[in-house]
Amino acid sequence: MILILLGAPGAGKGTQAERLVTAYGLVQLSTGEMLRSEVKSQSELGQKAKEIMESGELVPDDLIIKMISVRISQESDAEGIILDGFPRTTEQAKALDIMLKEKDLRINHVIQLEVNEEEIVERLSGRFSCTDCGMGYHEKFAAPVNKGICDKCKSTNFTRRSDDSPKTLRNRLSAYKEQTALILPYYSTKGCLKSIDGMAEMDIVFDEIKKMIDGD
């Protein structure tokens, strides 16, 4: 089984992917992780990718496809694959289909976690954590029992992620929409695109994904 999970920042894509890996024996393939792994191993593909990245260029689609192909072959004992971060364009989606067809495989499901942008901005921009112990909090949904004091270690030092500002989050959401808008029609035409309410409770979202997978 080959699965693609699509979701805007904060949609819970990473959490759902982890649960699917456990529930179905899948392997999650991240293009970023694959590039780092190939470069570190100094493989032929890794050396080519390193040269390209060091020159400031983007790694070409055909090289990414080759890396994915190699990893799929290496994970032949797995029950399936979740692709993370790829494809991002129609051309990449088409190239991926060609490679998979050569292996007698296909994309089984493209699942999009739909979200409300303003709720996502509220959800993420309210996050902060204890600088000393890492305990996570939220201004509205999970604030410390005693304001300004960490429940776990009693520290008064807190940190916010720089990319959790409302402005940055809206830019990230806009970039995501522009990206996925390119491939949604392609997979919709192929009949493998499904959408789920990503704002629902985590367990409900997971159950909906499982229904789609088990009904294949």
C-alpha positions in Angstrom: 0.0 0.0 0.0 1.3 3.5 -0.9 -0.3 6.3 1.0 0.1 10.1 0.7 -1.0 12.3 3.7 -1.6 15.9 2.9 -2.2 18.5 5.7 -1.5 22.1 6.4 0.8 23.0 9.3 -1.0 22.1 12.5 -3.4 19.7 10.9 -2.0 16.7 12.8 -0.4 15.0 9.8 2.7 13.9 11.7 0.6 12.4 14.6 -1.6 10.5 12.2 1.3 9.2 10.2 2.9 7.9 13.4 -0.3 6.1 14.3 -0.6 4.6 10.8 3.0 3.3 11.0 2.2 1.5 14.2 -1.3 0.3 13.2 -0.5 -1.0 9.7 3.2 -1.7 9.7 3.9 1.1 7.3 7.2 2.9 6.7 7.2 6.7 6.6 9.5 8.1 3.9 10.4 11.8 4.2 12.3 13.3 1.3 14.3 15.5 3.7 15.3 12.5 5.8 16.2 10.5 2.7 18.4 13.3 1.4 20.2 13.6 4.7 20.6 9.8 4.9 22.0 9.5 1.4 24.4 12.3 1.8 25.6 10.9 5.2 26.1 7.5 3.7 28.1 9.0 0.8 26.2 6.9 -1.7 26.4 7.8 -5.4 23.0 9.4 -5.2 24.0 11.2 -2.0 27.1 12.6 -3.5 25.2 13.9 -6.4 22.6 15.5 -4.1 25.3 17.0 -1.9 27.0 18.7 -4.9 23.7 20.1 -6.1 22.7 21.4 -2.7 26.1 22.9 -2.0 25.8 24.8 -5.3 22.5 26.3 -4.0 20.3 24.5 -6.5 17.2 22.4 -5.8 17.6 18.6 -6.0 16.0 17.6 -9.3 12.9 15.5 -9.4 14.5 12.6 -11.1 17.1 12.3 -8.3 14.4 12.4 -5.6 12.4 9.7 -7.6 15.5 7.5 -7.7 16.0 7.9 -3.9 12.3 7.0 -3.3 12.7 4.0 -5.6 15.7 2.7 -3.7 14.0 3.1 -0.3 10.9 1.3 -1.5 13.0 -1.6 -2.6 14.9 -1.6 0.7 11.5 -1.7 2.6 10.1 -4.6 0.6 9.1 -6.4 3.9 7.0 -3.5 5.1 3.2 -3.5 4.6 3.3 -0.2 2.8 4.7 3.3 2.5 3.6 6.7 3.7 5.2 9.5 1.5 6.0 12.7 3.4 6.9 15.9 1.5 6.5 14.4 -2.0 5.0 14.9 -4.5 4.5 18.7 -4.5 3.8 19.3 -8.2 1.8 17.5 -10.9 5.1 16.7 -12.8 6.4 15.0 -9.6 3.1 13.1 -9.2 3.3 11.8 -12.8 7.0 10.8 -12.4 6.2 9.0 -9.2 3.3 7.1 -10.9 5.7 6.0 -13.7 8.3 4.7 -11.2 5.7 2.9 -9.1 4.1 1.3 -12.2 7.6 -0.1 -13.0 7.5 -1.8 -9.6 3.9 -3.0 -10.1 2.7 -0.6 -7.4 0.4 2.4 -7.3 -0.8 5.2 -5.0 -3.7 3.7 -3.1 -4.8 6.7 -1.1 -4.2 10.4 -1.1 -5.8 11.7 2.1 -6.1 15.4 2.8 -6.7 16.7 6.3 -8.8 19.8 5.8 -8.5 22.5 8.4 -10.0 25.9 9.3 -7.2 28.4 8.9 -8.2 30.8 11.7 -8.5 27.9 14.1 -5.1 26.6 13.1 -3.6 30.0 13.7 -5.2 30.1 17.1 -4.1 26.6 17.9 -0.4 27.1 16.9 0.2 30.7 17.8 -0.9 30.0 21.4 1.8 27.3 22.0 4.7 27.8 24.3 6.9 25.6 26.4 9.1 25.5 29.5 12.6 26.5 28.6 14.1 24.2 31.3 12.1 21.0 31.1 10.4 21.3 27.7 6.8 20.9 29.1 4.4 22.1 26.4 1.5 24.5 27.1 -1.1 26.6 25.3 -2.5 30.0 26.3 -6.1 28.9 25.9 -6.3 25.1 25.9 -3.5 24.0 28.3 -2.2 26.9 30.4 -0.1 26.2 33.5 -2.2 25.8 36.7 -0.3 28.7 38.2 0.2 31.5 35.6 3.9 31.9 34.8 5.0 28.8 36.6 5.8 25.4 35.0 3.6 22.7 36.4 6.4 20.1 36.1 9.6 21.8 37.2 8.3 25.1 38.7 10.5 27.1 36.3 9.4 30.6 35.3 11.3 30.5 32.0 9.1 29.9 28.8 9.9 29.9 25.1 7.8 30.3 21.9 8.8 29.0 18.5 9.6 31.9 16.2 7.6 30.4 13.4 4.4 30.3 15.5 3.6 34.0 15.1 0.2 34.6 13.4 1.8 36.3 10.5 4.3 33.5 9.9 1.6 30.9 10.3 -0.7 32.6 7.7 2.3 32.7 5.3 2.9 29.0 5.8 -0.7 28.2 5.3 -0.9 30.2 2.1 2.2 28.5 0.8 0.7 25.1 1.6 -2.5 25.9 -0.3 -0.6 27.1 -3.3 1.5 23.9 -3.2 -1.4 21.4 -2.8 -3.6 23.2 -5.3 -1.2 21.9 -7.9 -1.7 18.2 -7.2 -5.2 17.9 -5.8 -6.9 17.9 -9.2 -4.5 15.3 -10.5 -5.3 12.8 -7.8 -9.0 13.7 -7.8 -9.2 12.7 -11.4 -7.4 9.4 -10.6 -10.1 8.7 -8.0 -7.7 8.2 -5.0 -8.2 11.6 -3.3 -10.2 11.7 -0.1 -10.7 14.5 2.4 -11.2 14.3 6.1 -12.1 17.0 8.7 -8.7 17.6 10.3 -10.2 19.7 13.0 -12.0 16.8 14.6 -10.7 15.0 17.6 -7.4 13.1 16.9 -9.1 9.6 17.5 -12.0 10.5 15.2 -9.6 11.6 12.4 -7.6 8.4 12.8 -10.8 6.2 12.7 -11.9 8.0 9.5 -8.5 7.3 7.9 -8.7 3.7 8.9 -12.1 3.4 7.3 -10.8 4.6 4.0 -7.8 2.3 4.2 -9.7 -0.8 5.3 -12.4 -0.2 2.7 -10.0 -0.4 -0.2 
